[in-house]
Amino acid sequence: MKAKLRLLCALMFLAASALAQRAMTVADVITFVESQIKLKGDDRSTADFLRGVKLTQKLEARDVEDLQGKGAGVRTVQALRKLSEDSASLPAAPTAQVVAPPPPTPPPSPTELTAILAAMKEYALNYTKNLPNYVCVQTTRRRIEPTVRGYLPQGDEVQELLTFFDRKETYKVEMVNGKSQPNLKHEQLGGVISSGEFGSMLSNIFDPDSGSEFHWDHWATLRGKLMYVFAYSVPQSAGYRMYHGETKREYTSAYQGLVYADVQSKSVMRIKMETVGIPADYPIREVAITLDYSATKISEEEYVLPYHFELTSKEIKAETKNEADYKLYQKFGAQATITFGDTAPVPEDQLKEQPAPSPSKAPPAGKKK
């Protein structure tokens, strides 16, 4: 009985070996061995597999040495050398072609940059004037992470009715963590709260009296559209105002960042800012904001409106992150009715910056495809 079992096992081994034999290219073998090295595969098993390989191309000695240098085991190297010897008469493997990355798209000319910035400035300073009166739902997810012992992380989700009427915003808290809060005011939410950035920040950056400075930064693609991206800096005299409730201290900080504008319309579609130069003794160490806009229809008319807002704040005792989405836009009026409940965040791919297309595919500045 034992002899029969041994014979059966031997037959199974031969069958497995026959199945393992396969024709492979040099690139296939190199990829396989590199994968085994990365996964810390068994040296004996790797070598056994290679002994059943029949190469279709010549395995160069330098490839074996390269794999040995990357960490191939002793038995694996022996099997590779045997493959190299057996394949010596075969045609050489094709040389891998290194494709050079396309040259970067050159920035607009100085004359074009001046015209682009002028158009962006006109857009920014007239932004709120061209908006309709509307209402929408602002859903804010807040998270506080303590940086000192004795405190626990905190977080909540706040849904508010945002009303824009006569160029002014008002907020009405509707729900916190899914529970109705009819008597809670925006100012009573506690923690880090913000309001008004989507219009005031835009106008402040481009206000001639702010003393802002601009320079070209790069091209980018945002939500499928080509963008101009300018770096900017705003001095403290026209800076970002902060108030620390616990110490009742106020401070206005200089700030800097990036502003993205659609190549076709010159509409600003993203603002990024971060505070600079905050004194070491002020309890708020830094604030960073990213504000995204998107084309949105209200009563069949399309406007560029707030889409996503992100604020991070670092203080002495904690770090805070607020993320807000704006949905369910409607024209302001007695008939406007909004059903609360949709709290799904904006998809990550809609917020991720993509590289600009290669120069051959990018449309000339200011011209449509």
PLY file of the C-alpha trace (Angstrom):
ply
format ascii 1.0
element vertex 369
property float x
property float y
property float z
element edge 368
property int vertex1
property int vertex2
end_header
0.00 0.00 0.00
2.81 2.37 0.89
4.52 1.67 -2.43
1.35 2.56 -4.30
1.04 5.79 -2.34
4.61 6.74 -3.14
4.02 5.99 -6.79
0.85 8.06 -6.83
2.65 10.99 -5.22
5.44 10.74 -7.76
2.96 10.78 -10.61
1.23 13.83 -9.14
4.59 15.62 -8.82
5.48 14.88 -12.44
2.08 16.13 -13.58
2.50 19.33 -11.60
5.97 19.83 -13.04
4.65 19.38 -16.55
1.94 21.95 -15.92
4.48 24.35 -14.41
6.65 24.35 -17.53
5.80 27.36 -19.54
7.28 29.71 -22.10
8.14 33.10 -20.65
9.82 36.26 -21.82
12.77 37.78 -20.00
10.52 40.59 -18.78
8.09 38.02 -17.33
10.89 36.25 -15.44
12.31 39.50 -14.06
8.86 40.66 -12.95
8.21 37.28 -11.26
11.51 37.25 -9.37
11.16 40.89 -8.29
7.67 40.08 -6.99
9.02 37.11 -5.01
11.75 39.31 -3.53
9.19 41.93 -2.51
6.85 39.33 -1.01
9.78 37.51 0.68
8.83 34.33 -1.16
10.52 31.00 -0.38
13.87 30.75 -2.19
13.53 27.00 -2.88
9.99 27.32 -4.30
11.06 30.23 -6.51
14.01 28.26 -7.86
11.80 25.20 -8.49
9.40 27.31 -10.51
12.24 28.80 -12.59
13.57 25.34 -13.41
10.30 24.64 -15.20
10.50 27.82 -17.32
11.46 27.83 -20.98
12.65 31.24 -22.07
11.78 32.70 -25.47
14.58 35.27 -25.27
18.14 35.48 -24.05
18.53 36.20 -20.34
21.63 38.37 -19.98
24.12 37.78 -17.18
23.71 41.41 -16.12
19.98 40.77 -15.51
20.87 37.89 -13.20
23.38 40.07 -11.34
20.81 42.84 -11.05
18.24 40.47 -9.49
20.91 39.12 -7.15
21.67 42.66 -6.03
17.97 43.24 -5.35
17.88 40.29 -2.94
17.26 37.09 -4.94
18.17 33.99 -2.90
21.07 31.62 -3.59
18.93 28.89 -5.19
17.00 31.46 -7.24
20.27 32.91 -8.57
21.50 29.42 -9.48
18.29 28.74 -11.42
18.57 32.11 -13.16
22.17 31.40 -14.22
21.05 28.06 -15.68
18.32 29.88 -17.62
20.92 32.37 -18.83
23.18 29.56 -20.08
20.34 27.64 -21.75
19.02 30.77 -23.51
22.42 31.99 -24.77
21.58 31.17 -28.41
18.16 32.85 -28.35
17.50 36.37 -29.66
18.11 39.19 -27.21
15.15 40.66 -25.38
14.03 44.03 -26.77
15.46 47.02 -24.96
12.87 48.78 -22.84
12.11 52.15 -24.31
12.19 55.02 -21.84
9.51 57.50 -22.81
10.52 61.00 -21.82
7.77 62.99 -20.11
6.28 65.71 -22.30
7.72 69.18 -21.77
5.70 71.33 -19.40
3.19 73.71 -20.90
4.82 77.16 -20.89
3.09 79.85 -18.83
1.15 82.60 -20.56
3.20 85.53 -21.79
3.60 88.60 -19.52
1.00 90.43 -21.59
-1.44 87.52 -21.30
-0.82 87.24 -17.55
-1.72 90.90 -17.09
-4.95 90.45 -19.07
-5.86 87.23 -17.23
-5.37 88.81 -13.81
-7.43 91.83 -14.86
-10.29 89.56 -15.93
-10.07 87.57 -12.68
-10.07 90.79 -10.67
-13.18 92.07 -12.44
-14.90 88.75 -11.84
-13.97 88.66 -8.15
-15.01 92.21 -7.35
-18.38 91.74 -9.02
-18.97 88.20 -7.80
-21.63 88.80 -5.14
-23.30 91.51 -7.25
-24.12 88.94 -9.91
-25.53 86.30 -7.58
-29.27 85.73 -7.12
-30.95 85.57 -3.74
-30.92 81.90 -2.82
-31.11 79.30 -0.07
-29.15 76.06 0.25
-28.15 73.42 2.78
-24.70 73.67 4.33
-23.57 70.43 5.97
-20.47 70.81 8.13
-18.51 67.89 9.59
-16.32 69.05 12.47
-13.55 67.12 14.18
-11.38 68.18 17.13
-8.22 66.20 17.96
-6.63 67.18 21.32
-2.85 67.54 21.37
-2.56 67.43 25.17
-3.45 64.68 27.63
-6.72 64.67 29.49
-8.99 65.48 26.56
-10.90 63.19 24.19
-11.50 63.70 20.46
-14.80 65.34 19.62
-16.86 65.71 16.50
-20.28 66.56 15.14
-22.24 67.11 11.96
-24.18 70.35 11.61
-26.84 71.03 9.00
-27.80 74.66 8.46
-30.03 76.59 6.11
-27.81 79.13 4.40
-29.68 82.13 3.03
-28.04 84.63 0.69
-30.19 87.76 0.42
-29.16 91.26 -0.68
-25.51 90.13 -0.78
-25.53 88.99 2.85
-25.44 85.51 4.36
-27.48 84.27 7.31
-27.35 80.84 8.91
-30.13 78.91 10.61
-29.11 75.76 12.46
-31.53 72.93 11.65
-29.89 69.75 12.92
-26.85 68.59 14.88
-25.92 64.93 14.55
-29.29 64.26 12.92
-31.35 65.80 15.75
-33.49 68.90 15.26
-32.17 72.07 16.95
-34.82 74.76 16.40
-33.48 77.14 19.06
-29.73 76.86 18.49
-28.03 79.77 16.77
-24.98 79.57 14.54
-22.92 81.60 17.02
-23.83 79.13 19.81
-22.39 76.05 18.11
-19.10 76.39 19.97
-15.79 75.07 18.67
-14.43 76.48 15.42
-17.08 78.17 13.29
-16.76 80.29 10.17
-18.99 82.30 7.86
-18.81 84.60 4.88
-15.55 83.36 3.36
-16.95 82.47 -0.05
-17.59 86.12 -0.98
-15.40 88.15 1.35
-12.19 86.20 0.83
-12.54 86.42 -2.94
-13.07 90.18 -2.93
-10.39 90.77 -0.31
-7.71 88.98 -2.31
-8.42 91.03 -5.43
-9.29 94.35 -3.78
-6.81 96.96 -5.10
-6.60 98.45 -1.61
-5.51 95.11 -0.07
-1.99 95.34 -1.45
-2.09 91.73 -2.65
0.72 90.44 -4.83
0.31 87.80 -7.55
2.61 85.67 -9.65
2.13 82.73 -12.00
2.36 79.29 -10.37
1.20 76.47 -12.66
-1.47 74.95 -14.91
-3.92 72.43 -13.43
-7.07 70.49 -14.20
-9.96 70.71 -11.75
-13.17 68.74 -12.26
-12.25 68.19 -15.88
-11.50 71.84 -16.73
-8.18 73.51 -17.42
-7.19 76.11 -14.81
-4.81 79.00 -14.46
-3.20 78.84 -11.02
-1.70 81.97 -9.47
0.09 82.30 -6.16
-0.84 85.31 -4.06
0.00 86.97 -0.76
-2.08 89.38 1.31
-0.39 91.64 3.93
-1.50 91.81 7.54
-3.17 95.19 7.00
-5.83 93.42 4.90
-5.42 89.99 6.50
-7.56 87.20 7.92
-9.30 88.05 11.20
-9.36 85.40 13.95
-10.99 85.40 17.36
-10.07 82.98 20.18
-13.12 82.66 22.40
-11.44 81.13 25.46
-8.88 83.94 25.83
-11.08 86.56 24.10
-8.13 87.59 21.94
-8.40 88.78 18.37
-5.67 88.81 15.74
-5.48 89.67 12.04
-2.96 87.56 10.17
-1.28 87.99 6.81
-2.00 85.06 4.52
-0.96 83.51 1.25
-2.07 80.76 -1.09
-3.26 79.81 -4.55
-6.21 80.90 -6.67
-7.54 78.76 -9.55
-9.45 80.28 -12.46
-11.21 78.57 -15.37
-9.26 79.21 -18.59
-12.43 79.87 -20.59
-14.55 82.00 -18.26
-11.88 83.37 -15.86
-14.26 82.37 -13.04
-12.46 81.58 -9.80
-13.08 77.91 -9.00
-10.80 77.34 -6.01
-9.06 79.41 -3.34
-6.41 78.00 -1.04
-5.02 80.09 1.81
-2.85 79.71 4.87
-2.01 82.22 7.56
1.58 83.40 8.00
3.48 85.26 10.69
1.16 84.60 13.67
2.94 85.60 16.92
4.17 82.69 19.04
2.11 83.81 22.05
-1.23 83.79 20.19
-3.26 80.64 21.04
-4.19 79.95 17.40
-0.99 78.84 15.67
-2.21 78.54 12.06
-5.33 78.40 9.91
-5.63 76.94 6.40
-8.67 77.10 4.13
-9.60 75.50 0.81
-12.77 76.79 -0.84
-14.15 75.19 -3.99
-16.80 76.65 -6.30
-18.82 74.84 -8.95
-21.26 75.78 -11.71
-24.75 75.27 -10.24
-28.22 75.83 -11.66
-30.86 77.85 -9.83
-34.19 78.19 -11.68
-32.49 77.07 -14.91
-29.85 79.80 -14.64
-26.24 78.75 -14.04
-24.08 80.43 -11.42
-20.70 79.68 -9.86
-21.52 78.91 -6.23
-19.81 77.42 -3.16
-19.29 73.68 -3.51
-16.94 72.51 -0.76
-15.16 74.21 2.12
-12.35 72.89 4.29
-10.77 74.63 7.29
-7.97 73.34 9.49
-6.89 75.15 12.62
-4.01 74.39 14.98
-4.15 75.71 18.51
-2.18 75.12 21.69
-4.44 72.29 22.91
-6.03 70.86 19.78
-6.22 70.61 16.03
-9.56 71.17 14.30
-10.82 70.22 10.88
-14.13 71.45 9.45
-15.44 70.25 6.10
-18.62 71.72 4.61
-20.63 70.85 1.50
-23.30 73.01 -0.14
-26.32 71.33 -1.72
-29.98 71.73 -2.69
-29.71 75.26 -4.02
-33.02 77.01 -4.60
-34.09 80.54 -5.43
-35.00 82.50 -2.32
-38.73 82.97 -1.89
-41.82 81.97 0.03
-42.17 78.78 -2.04
-38.66 77.53 -1.33
-38.85 74.26 0.56
-35.83 72.12 1.40
-35.85 68.62 2.86
-32.88 68.03 5.14
-31.16 64.69 5.45
-28.66 64.30 2.59
-25.27 64.37 4.34
-23.17 62.39 1.84
-19.82 64.16 1.37
-18.63 65.42 -2.00
-16.81 62.58 -3.86
-13.05 62.75 -3.35
-12.32 62.71 -7.09
-14.24 65.99 -7.47
-11.81 67.73 -5.10
-8.52 66.31 -6.35
-6.36 68.47 -8.57
-5.16 66.75 -11.74
-2.16 67.70 -13.88
-2.74 69.85 -16.92
-2.80 68.14 -20.34
0.37 68.03 -22.42
1.16 71.13 -24.53
-0.12 69.45 -27.70
-3.52 68.85 -26.12
-3.93 72.03 -24.11
-6.06 74.72 -25.78
-4.46 78.14 -26.28
-5.13 80.48 -23.36
-8.52 82.13 -23.63
-9.68 80.04 -26.59
-12.24 77.28 -26.60
-11.47 73.78 -27.80
0 1
1 2
2 3
3 4
4 5
5 6
6 7
7 8
8 9
9 10
10 11
11 12
12 13
13 14
14 15
15 16
16 17
17 18
18 19
19 20
20 21
21 22
22 23
23 24
24 25
25 26
26 27
27 28
28 29
29 30
30 31
31 32
32 33
33 34
34 35
35 36
36 37
37 38
38 39
39 40
40 41
41 42
42 43
43 44
44 45
45 46
46 47
47 48
48 49
49 50
50 51
51 52
52 53
53 54
54 55
55 56
56 57
57 58
58 59
59 60
60 61
61 62
62 63
63 64
64 65
65 66
66 67
67 68
68 69
69 70
70 71
71 72
72 73
73 74
74 75
75 76
76 77
77 78
78 79
79 80
80 81
81 82
82 83
83 84
84 85
85 86
86 87
87 88
88 89
89 90
90 91
91 92
92 93
93 94
94 95
95 96
96 97
97 98
98 99
99 100
100 101
101 102
102 103
103 104
104 105
105 106
106 107
107 108
108 109
109 110
110 111
111 112
112 113
113 114
114 115
115 116
116 117
117 118
118 119
119 120
120 121
121 122
122 123
123 124
124 125
125 126
126 127
127 128
128 129
129 130
130 131
131 132
132 133
133 134
134 135
135 136
136 137
137 138
138 139
139 140
140 141
141 142
142 143
143 144
144 145
145 146
146 147
147 148
148 149
149 150
150 151
151 152
152 153
153 154
154 155
155 156
156 157
157 158
158 159
159 160
160 161
161 162
162 163
163 164
164 165
165 166
166 167
167 168
168 169
169 170
170 171
171 172
172 173
173 174
174 175
175 176
176 177
177 178
178 179
179 180
180 181
181 182
182 183
183 184
184 185
185 186
186 187
187 188
188 189
189 190
190 191
191 192
192 193
193 194
194 195
195 196
196 197
197 198
198 199
199 200
200 201
201 202
202 203
203 204
204 205
205 206
206 207
207 208
208 209
209 210
210 211
211 212
212 213
213 214
214 215
215 216
216 217
217 218
218 219
219 220
220 221
221 222
222 223
223 224
224 225
225 226
226 227
227 228
228 229
229 230
230 231
231 232
232 233
233 234
234 235
235 236
236 237
237 238
238 239
239 240
240 241
241 242
242 243
243 244
244 245
245 246
246 247
247 248
248 249
249 250
250 251
251 252
252 253
253 254
254 255
255 256
256 257
257 258
258 259
259 260
260 261
261 262
262 263
263 264
264 265
265 266
266 267
267 268
268 269
269 270
270 271
271 272
272 273
273 274
274 275
275 276
276 277
277 278
278 279
279 280
280 281
281 282
282 283
283 284
284 285
285 286
286 287
287 288
288 289
289 290
290 291
291 292
292 293
293 294
294 295
295 296
296 297
297 298
298 299
299 300
300 301
301 302
302 303
303 304
304 305
305 306
306 307
307 308
308 309
309 310
310 311
311 312
312 313
313 314
314 315
315 316
316 317
317 318
318 319
319 320
320 321
321 322
322 323
323 324
324 325
325 326
326 327
327 328
328 329
329 330
330 331
331 332
332 333
333 334
334 335
335 336
336 337
337 338
338 339
339 340
340 341
341 342
342 343
343 344
344 345
345 346
346 347
347 348
348 349
349 350
350 351
351 352
352 353
353 354
354 355
355 356
356 357
357 358
358 359
359 360
360 361
361 362
362 363
363 364
364 365
365 366
366 367
367 368
